[in-house]
């Protein structure tokens, strides 16, 4: 398909706006800063994917490519993305986030290594127990693996085994707690064993993206603990490893459907396989554009009600059996009636479904303020708070999930991880509050 010239112009404008702050004000430690990860995720979702689906419309969502004005809709989505990124930088550069980051007290603690190991063991065993019960509820591991590529089967299990599946992810949290122990308290080879076991367990739950995220979070913990890992070569190695894993996962999934020949074909076309696999995990641009099209027509404006869906989503249905239709489910029913589950439309898409164009910009402004807050707090905590790097890692990746639009589920996962982290902290730490006057000013040598 012939790509409209304005699409190239808007993509270039978004890219320049994304990288301009790094070029105009370069700082050390950029690769561990929240703005770096945010911008990277934003460019993949809102620049690379729209250009790719314009080049190959068959890769886009069926709702979009069925529209007569498909290219114009994509261009409209790029306009919203440009406005949203502008709002993000305005929030980031405003003094709000920094002021809150300076006001929040920093806790300096003496952590007991023995108690931290106990917390790791307890977290892992609880997750493993939940995983065993979940697998049994699915008919056994063999049956679960056989239906992994059928997302519907796993989704339907949420009705009865959803809390167990969520608890199973504690094995991943335990792996990160162990890696934090290995980096900050005492060398521990078994931390890598827990990381591998956690990756395998989460992988059998159908979470390819969650496995990749687990290893990326491990890299971030290393980069925060050891500045030598903040170089571009380590980041490039990480990206290469994640893409190879994504290609291998896709090959394995195709092998379950089309046999060995399908897997071999995916390897032979490795560049396109990797590109498709990465972009296949981030269809939020398509769904944001679809949300803009149906807002006020197929779906009435929510006027803020979708943001209160977090309350019932946070509570397991076995405890609170109230059926709640999230905005993602409402969108899926309109654009994909025969599908199942929800279709996240990104923070901007959900904002548009609530309040229109202005509603799409406010969440991005808030995310900018939030990123500046966690950056400022991390800078103040560096070298003083043992637990801060772990909290920062969880908060950063929760922010990326919220940006791409997983919505209440992303916030639930973030709160779930933070709760496990705080329980481990309270179990093993003796806390003293640092005097506010001792907090250093934000510097360019730390988390930029």
C-alpha positions as MATLAB code, in Angstrom:
seq = 'XXXXXXXXXXXXXXXXXXXXXXXXXXXXXXXXXXXXXXXXXXXXXXXXXXXXXXXXXXXXXXXXXXXXXXXXXXXXXXXXXXXXXXXXXXXXXXXXXXXXXXXXXXXXXXXXXXXXXXXXXXXXXXXXXXXXXXXXXXXXXXXXXXXXXXXXXXXXXXXXXXXXXXXXXXXXXXXXXXXXXXXXXXXXXXXXXXXXXXXXXXXXXXXXXXXXXXXXXXXXXXXXXXXXXXXXXXXXXXXXXXXXXXXXXXXXXXXXXXXXXXXXXXXXXXXXXXXXXXXXXXXXXXXXXXXXXXXXXXXXXXXXXXXXXXXXXXXXXXXXXXXXXXXXXXXXXXXXXXXXXXXXXXXXXXXXXXXXXXXXXXXXXXXXXXXXXXXXXXXXXXXXXXXXXXXXXXXXXXXXXXXXXXXXXXXXXXXXXXXXXXXXXXXXXXXXXXXXXXXXXXXXXXXX';
ca = [
       0.000    0.000    0.000;
       1.198    3.524   -0.785;
       1.973    5.225    2.533;
       0.585    8.787    2.749;
       3.337   11.445    2.910;
       1.752   12.990    6.004;
       2.285    9.669    7.831;
       6.034    9.965    7.269;
       5.946   13.605    8.402;
       4.054   12.791   11.601;
       6.268    9.771   12.363;
       9.357   11.969   11.945;
       7.845   14.672   14.161;
       7.052   12.139   16.918;
      10.569   10.697   16.704;
      12.215   14.123   16.887;
      10.026   15.141   19.819;
      10.869   11.867   21.575;
      14.655   12.163   21.279;
      15.044   15.957   21.483;
      15.363   16.101   25.319;
      18.135   13.482   25.219;
      20.053   15.386   22.548;
      19.562   18.855   24.024;
      20.298   17.813   27.615;
      22.362   14.590   27.599;
      22.997   12.973   30.970;
      24.823    9.981   32.324;
      22.764    6.926   33.200;
      20.212    7.545   30.478;
      19.515    3.845   29.905;
      18.111    3.429   33.426;
      15.964    6.566   33.399;
      12.166    6.277   33.177;
      11.942    8.715   30.273;
      14.287    6.521   28.190;
      12.163    3.389   28.636;
       8.937    5.314   28.181;
      10.102    6.890   24.930;
      11.410    3.556   23.632;
       8.095    1.804   24.264;
       6.161    4.763   22.837;
       8.115    4.771   19.573;
       7.594    1.040   19.039;
       3.843    1.229   19.668;
       2.994    4.582   18.095;
       5.553    4.979   15.288;
       6.958    1.632   14.188;
       3.678   -0.272   14.262;
       1.546    2.303   12.379;
       4.162    2.566    9.630;
       4.332   -1.219    9.410;
       0.578   -1.681    9.105;
       0.467    1.019    6.438;
       3.130   -0.936    4.573;
       1.347   -4.256    5.157;
      -2.351   -3.683    5.974;
      -2.906   -7.415    6.513;
      -0.917   -7.088    9.734;
      -3.300   -4.475   11.144;
      -6.395   -5.166   13.182;
      -9.274   -6.522   11.128;
     -11.511   -3.623   12.168;
      -9.085   -1.031   10.805;
      -8.254   -2.719    7.535;
     -11.958   -3.224    6.835;
     -12.484    0.562    6.871;
     -12.521    2.341    3.516;
     -10.411    5.202    4.858;
      -7.823    2.974    6.548;
      -4.761    5.200    5.756;
      -6.569    8.330    6.942;
      -7.485    6.647   10.233;
      -3.858    5.691   10.831;
      -2.756    9.262   10.112;
      -5.358   10.480   12.620;
      -3.920    8.088   15.202;
      -0.439    9.523   14.591;
      -1.816   13.017   15.239;
      -3.200   11.882   18.594;
       0.122   10.177   19.394;
       2.038   13.395   18.669;
      -0.281   15.396   20.922;
      -0.035   12.740   23.639;
       3.769   12.735   23.610;
       3.750   16.528   23.844;
       1.501   16.277   26.916;
       3.891   13.713   28.424;
       6.905   15.996   28.109;
       4.919   18.921   29.536;
       4.099   16.784   32.571;
       7.670   15.555   32.867;
       9.169   19.039   32.694;
       6.635   20.552   35.098;
       7.807   20.962   38.724;
       5.025   18.748   40.131;
       6.781   15.397   39.915;
      10.066   16.688   41.281;
       8.408   18.412   44.225;
       6.589   15.253   45.255;
       9.757   13.192   44.773;
      11.656   15.536   47.089;
       8.858   15.541   49.680;
       8.525   11.767   50.018;
      10.809   10.567   52.842;
      13.674    8.222   52.041;
      13.959    5.163   54.266;
      17.402    3.848   55.122;
      17.323    0.287   56.355;
      19.512   -2.470   57.682;
      18.198   -5.612   55.988;
      18.751   -9.012   57.517;
      20.033  -11.330   54.742;
      18.638  -14.390   56.519;
      15.155  -12.903   56.745;
      15.294  -11.715   53.146;
      16.098  -15.297   52.084;
      13.087  -16.471   54.090;
      10.904  -13.948   52.269;
      12.227  -15.189   48.918;
      11.554  -18.808   49.836;
       8.052  -18.048   51.103;
       7.194  -16.040   47.992;
       8.465  -18.766   45.670;
       6.739  -21.629   47.492;
       3.419  -19.763   47.588;
       3.672  -19.082   43.865;
       4.656  -22.682   43.142;
       1.721  -24.016   45.171;
      -0.708  -21.737   43.324;
       0.818  -22.856   40.018;
       0.369  -26.546   40.821;
      -3.282  -26.014   41.767;
      -3.860  -23.903   38.644;
      -2.310  -26.534   36.360;
      -4.487  -29.239   37.929;
      -7.571  -27.079   37.403;
      -6.635  -26.847   33.703;
      -6.463  -30.628   33.363;
      -2.716  -31.052   33.852;
       0.436  -29.555   32.370;
       0.176  -31.527   29.118;
      -3.329  -30.213   28.490;
      -2.286  -26.672   29.393;
       0.650  -26.725   26.982;
      -1.552  -28.158   24.247;
      -3.949  -25.207   24.419;
      -1.492  -22.391   25.129;
      -1.882  -20.916   21.670;
      -5.655  -20.798   22.217;
      -5.892  -17.728   24.388;
      -9.595  -18.321   24.878;
      -9.005  -21.455   26.925;
      -6.646  -19.681   29.288;
      -8.959  -16.687   29.506;
     -11.960  -18.849   30.381;
      -9.957  -20.296   33.256;
      -9.959  -16.820   34.803;
     -13.558  -17.393   35.859;
     -12.535  -19.935   38.509;
      -8.735  -20.051   38.600;
      -7.861  -16.409   37.891;
      -6.588  -15.649   41.425;
      -4.484  -18.827   41.329;
      -2.951  -17.788   38.027;
      -2.132  -14.374   39.461;
      -0.591  -15.933   42.573;
       1.494  -18.214   40.366;
       3.333  -15.135   39.150;
       4.840  -14.811   42.609;
       7.598  -17.097   41.320;
       8.694  -14.235   39.087;
       8.574  -11.780   41.988;
      10.625  -14.237   44.064;
      13.208  -14.409   41.260;
      13.544  -10.618   41.261;
      13.790  -10.534   45.055;
      16.546  -13.134   44.789;
      18.388  -11.156   42.120;
      18.136   -8.061   44.298;
      19.622  -10.098   47.173;
      22.414  -11.269   44.875;
      23.279   -7.707   43.856;
      22.746   -5.753   47.061;
      23.265   -8.122   49.995;
      25.256  -11.255   49.218;
      26.379  -13.203   46.166;
      23.939  -16.028   45.460;
      24.218  -18.338   42.433;
      20.775  -19.759   43.147;
      19.210  -16.415   42.182;
      19.821  -17.337   38.532;
      18.225  -20.740   39.107;
      15.102  -19.062   40.474;
      15.071  -16.721   37.492;
      15.149  -19.633   35.041;
      12.495  -21.585   36.972;
      10.304  -18.498   37.208;
      10.658  -17.904   33.465;
       9.630  -21.491   32.682;
       6.593  -21.365   34.964;
       5.408  -17.977   33.679;
       6.028  -19.159   30.118;
       3.696  -22.129   30.591;
       1.005  -19.675   31.690;
       1.084  -18.158   28.215;
       3.039  -15.071   29.226;
       5.740  -14.691   26.569;
       5.802  -10.953   27.121;
       5.917  -11.466   30.895;
       8.995  -13.699   30.520;
      10.777  -11.082   28.423;
       9.787   -8.417   30.939;
      11.237  -10.519   33.774;
      14.661  -10.606   32.100;
      14.549   -6.924   31.188;
      13.758   -6.076   34.817;
      16.739   -8.203   35.842;
      18.954   -6.151   33.535;
      17.616   -2.948   35.059;
      18.432   -4.195   38.579;
      21.978   -4.924   37.384;
      22.307   -1.513   35.737;
      21.111    0.240   38.895;
      23.518   -1.731   41.084;
      26.554   -1.646   38.778;
      27.012    1.460   36.615;
      29.198   -0.407   34.111;
      26.058   -2.142   32.844;
      24.563    1.222   31.854;
      26.361    1.130   28.516;
      24.698    0.783   25.125;
      26.457   -2.510   24.352;
      24.764   -4.260   27.261;
      21.429   -2.776   26.237;
      21.984   -3.962   22.653;
      22.789   -7.462   23.921;
      19.587   -7.404   25.954;
      17.487   -6.366   22.945;
      19.099   -9.088   20.843;
      18.404  -11.706   23.492;
      14.763  -10.677   23.862;
      14.195  -10.704   20.097;
      15.785  -14.137   19.715;
      13.574  -15.404   22.530;
      10.524  -13.877   20.839;
      11.408  -15.569   17.552;
      11.962  -18.917   19.289;
       8.629  -18.602   21.097;
       6.858  -17.852   17.835;
       8.547  -20.814   16.149;
       7.462  -23.116   18.962;
       3.917  -21.811   18.783;
       3.774  -22.291   15.003;
       5.168  -25.802   15.413;
       2.184  -26.701   17.617;
      -0.122  -25.597   14.804;
       1.673  -26.389   11.550;
       4.337  -28.856   12.588;
       8.095  -28.717   12.033;
       7.816  -27.169    8.563;
       6.022  -24.108    9.931;
       8.685  -23.686   12.623;
      11.509  -23.991   10.078;
       9.806  -21.437    7.828;
       9.676  -18.943   10.688;
      13.432  -19.416   11.257;
      14.242  -18.989    7.567;
      12.398  -15.655    7.572;
      13.986  -14.586   10.856;
      14.049  -10.761   10.340;
      10.385  -10.562    9.397;
       9.552  -13.171   12.059;
      11.171  -11.082   14.779;
       9.508   -7.879   13.562;
       6.087   -9.479   13.416;
       6.523  -11.154   16.790;
       7.510   -7.912   18.536;
       4.776   -5.852   16.879;
       2.205   -8.584   17.432;
       2.546   -8.081   21.188;
       1.731   -4.342   20.950;
      -1.479   -3.898   18.909;
      -2.529   -0.958   21.088;
      -2.159    1.621   18.316;
      -4.733   -0.204   16.188;
      -7.061   -0.462   19.149;
      -6.557    3.189   20.078;
      -7.554    4.250   16.563;
     -10.557    1.931   16.720;
     -11.522    3.406   20.117;
     -11.419    6.910   18.647;
     -13.709    5.774   15.831;
     -16.343    4.159   18.045;
     -16.249    6.665   20.939;
     -19.609    8.359   21.278;
     -21.135    6.041   18.686;
     -20.594    2.339   19.218;
     -19.517    3.017   22.805;
     -20.977    5.936   24.800;
     -18.425    8.225   26.416;
     -17.636    6.777   29.828;
     -17.062   10.186   31.464;
     -14.464    8.787   33.858;
     -16.297    5.637   34.915;
     -13.726    3.310   33.329;
     -11.089    4.482   35.813;
     -13.203    3.132   38.683;
     -13.146   -0.360   37.182;
      -9.949   -0.962   39.118;
     -11.924   -1.662   42.299;
     -13.837   -4.762   41.153;
     -10.950   -5.927   38.953;
      -8.640   -5.950   41.978;
     -10.949   -8.286   43.922;
     -11.175  -11.987   42.918;
     -14.630  -12.988   41.705;
     -14.834  -15.765   44.279;
     -14.842  -13.017   46.927;
     -16.858  -10.374   45.069;
     -18.940  -12.052   42.332;
     -19.955   -8.780   40.665;
     -19.610   -8.925   36.896;
     -17.813   -5.866   35.528;
     -17.394   -5.060   31.871;
     -14.151   -3.173   31.462;
     -13.724   -0.644   28.693;
     -11.421   -3.109   26.934;
     -14.194   -5.709   26.832;
     -16.681   -3.102   25.560;
     -14.254   -2.184   22.784;
     -13.710   -5.814   21.813;
     -17.457   -6.419   21.511;
     -17.681   -3.599   18.953;
     -14.546   -4.137   16.880;
     -14.185   -7.896   17.289;
     -17.569   -9.426   18.195;
     -16.376  -13.022   17.908;
     -13.286  -12.471   20.042;
     -12.821  -13.045   23.736;
     -11.385  -10.993   26.575;
     -10.574   -7.309   26.276;
      -8.721   -5.128   23.790;
      -6.597   -2.498   25.568;
      -6.598    0.785   23.712;
      -3.605    2.443   25.432;
      -3.783    5.200   28.023;
      -4.700    7.688   25.285;
      -7.391    5.444   23.826;
      -9.047    4.899   27.172;
      -8.857    8.602   27.920;
     -10.543    9.335   24.590;
     -13.308    6.846   25.388;
     -13.968    8.807   28.579;
     -13.647   12.482   27.651;
     -12.695   12.755   23.994;
      -9.486   14.360   22.703;
      -8.715   16.244   25.932;
      -9.216   13.026   27.864;
      -6.524   11.406   25.729;
      -3.972   14.043   26.734;
      -4.539   14.189   30.502;
      -3.304   10.620   31.235;
      -0.127   11.334   29.271;
       0.489   14.493   31.298;
      -0.030   12.511   34.514;
       2.377    9.807   33.308;
       4.980   12.498   32.664;
       4.584   13.806   36.206;
       4.780   10.248   37.557;
       7.986    9.456   35.631;
       9.655   12.595   36.976;
       8.555   11.617   40.493;
      10.037    8.114   40.398;
      13.230    9.488   38.834;
      13.649   12.110   41.565;
      12.893    9.634   44.337;
      15.369    7.104   42.900;
      18.126    9.707   42.700;
      17.554   10.676   46.331;
      17.455    7.029   47.428;
      20.551    5.873   45.539;
      23.161    4.573   47.948;
      20.877    5.015   50.954;
      17.832    2.791   50.483;
      18.433   -0.875   49.702;
      14.831   -1.462   48.700;
      14.466    1.595   46.417;
      15.956    0.031   43.238;
      13.485   -2.845   43.428;
      10.539   -0.488   43.952;
      11.791    1.683   41.092;
      12.003   -1.312   38.740;
       8.465   -2.437   39.550;
       7.087    1.103   39.240;
       8.826    1.712   35.918;
       7.529   -1.409   34.206;
       4.074   -0.882   35.661;
       4.178    2.559   34.043;
       5.035    1.055   30.660;
       2.102   -1.349   30.935;
      -0.247    1.500   31.818;
       1.044    3.517   28.858;
       0.377    0.765   26.361;
      -3.089    0.336   27.787;
      -3.437   -2.816   29.844;
      -5.271   -0.515   32.231;
      -6.690   -1.881   35.514;
      -4.959   -5.226   34.981;
      -1.573   -3.472   34.719;
      -2.252   -1.518   37.901;
      -3.334   -4.719   39.621;
      -0.089   -6.423   38.618;
       1.926   -3.393   39.801;
       0.197   -3.324   43.188;
       0.614   -7.081   43.457;
       4.392   -6.816   42.973;
       4.765   -3.816   45.250;
       2.800   -5.570   48.002;
       5.060   -8.634   47.824;
       8.095   -6.347   47.882;
       6.865   -4.411   50.924;
       6.019   -7.632   52.795;
       9.584   -8.861   52.209;
      10.882   -5.457   53.288;
       8.826   -5.335   56.497;
       9.830   -8.883   57.357;
      13.564   -8.322   56.984;
      14.337   -4.647   57.551;
      14.935   -2.336   60.447;
      13.939    1.127   59.253;
      15.224    4.577   60.121;
      13.913    7.683   58.467;
      16.563    9.909   56.967;
      16.478   13.606   57.893;
      14.920   15.598   55.094;
      17.889   17.955   55.056;
      20.212   15.086   54.150;
      18.422   14.375   50.875;
      20.719   15.330   47.975;
      19.516   17.466   45.114;
      18.753   15.750   41.808;
      22.010   15.226   39.968;
      22.908   14.350   36.418;
      25.274   11.532   37.409;
      22.611    9.170   38.653;
      19.270    8.203   37.165;
      18.897   10.800   34.430;
];
